Amino acid sequence: MGSLKIPPMVRRTVRFIYALSAIVLVICIVLQVFIAGSALFSNTGNWKIHADFVSYFEFIPLGMFLLSFIAKINGKLRWISLGMYLLILLQYMTIHVFSGMGNIIALHPVFALILFWGGIHLVKNSYPWLTAK
């Protein structure tokens, strides 16, 4: 049995969706950090928005990981998207599991920085697919 043949047009379209998803993910991460900053420095009522907002984008990196198989995206981009999903899970864990364990909770903003960096890497490396003909 051979591997499934993906038509070039489908592969290009899925890569376009992958690249667009990377941009949306970075925008959501920046908004999430902004909401946290707003809750910390301005309006503590925004903590609820911060906690809820992640549900709108938490599965984007997992979707990107799955799309990478259809679009035949190998290497770093595939695994960084999966790593980003795992980091989002770690974000949940730092708040819900490790919150009573001293300084481990301080990893929450550090993981946010890593998520931002990973998102920028995904955008930078997938951006050419947005303009591909």
N, C-alpha and C positions, 0 to 999 in steps of 0.2 A: 504494500500500500504506500503510495507516494504522499507527499505533503499537499495540503490544500493550496490550490493556486488562487491567489488574490489578484484580481485585475488591477492594473496600474492606476486607473481612475479611482477605484475604491481606496487603494492605498494612499493616494494623494489626498483624497477627501478626509480619510481618517487621520492622516498626519496634520491636516489643517485643523481639524477638531481638537487634536492633541495640543497643538500650539496655542489655539484659542483658550483651551482649558487651563494651560499654564499661566496665561495672562490673567484670566479670571481668578485663579488661585492666588496669585501674588496680590491682586487688588483686594481680595477678601482678607488675606493675612494683614495687609496694611490697615484695613478698616478695623479688624479685630484688635490690633495694637492701639489704634486710635481710641476705640471704645474703652479699652482697659485704662488708657491714660485719662480719658474723660472721667471714668469712674473713680480713679485714684485722686485726681487733682480738682475735679469740679463737682460732679454729681454722683454720689455713691449709689443712686438708683440705677445707674448704668451697668452695675455688676450683673444684674439679671440679663440685660441685653447682651453683655459680653459672653455670659454662659450660654445663652440661647443661640447667638449668631453662628457659632461654629457648626451647628446642625445644618446650616445652609450650604456649607462647603466641605465638610469633613470627608465626603466620599469622592471628591474630585480626583485626588491623587490615586485612589484605588481604581477609578474608572480609567485614568490615564495609563496605569499599569496594564489593565486589560486591553485597552486600545493598542498598546505597543505590540501586542502579538498579531493583531490584524494588520497593522501598518508596517510590520516587520522592522520595528524600532528595537535595536539590540543595544547592549552595552549599558553605559552609565545612565542614559535617559530612562531606560526601563527600570533599572534598580533604584535610581533616585526617586522616581515617582512612588515606588513601593515603600521606600524608606520614609518618604514624607507622610504617607498614610500611617506608618508605624509611629512616627514622631507625634502625630495628632493623637494617637492612642496613648502615648506616654504623657501628653499634655493632660488628658483626662486622669491618668493615674497619679500625676503629681498633685492634683487637687483632691481627688476622691480617695486615694489609697495612702499616699505618703504625706498627707497634710499634717499629721501628728508626729512626724518623724524628723523633727529638727530642720536642718538646712536643706534637706532633699527637696522641699517645696520650692526652694530658690532656683531649681532647675527649670521651673515653668517659663520664666522669661528667657532663659538661655535657649531652651528648645524653640521658643518663638523666633529667636535670632537665626537659629539653624534652619528653621522652616523658611524664613525669608530668603536666606542665602540659597537654599536648595531651589526655591521657586524662581529666583533670578537666574540661576544656572539653567533651569528647564526652559525659561523664556528665551534666554540668550541663544541656546542651542537649537531650539525648535522654531524660532522666529522666521528663518528663511522659508519654512513650509507655508507661511501665510502669504507669501508673494510668489510662490512657485507657480509656473504656468503649466 
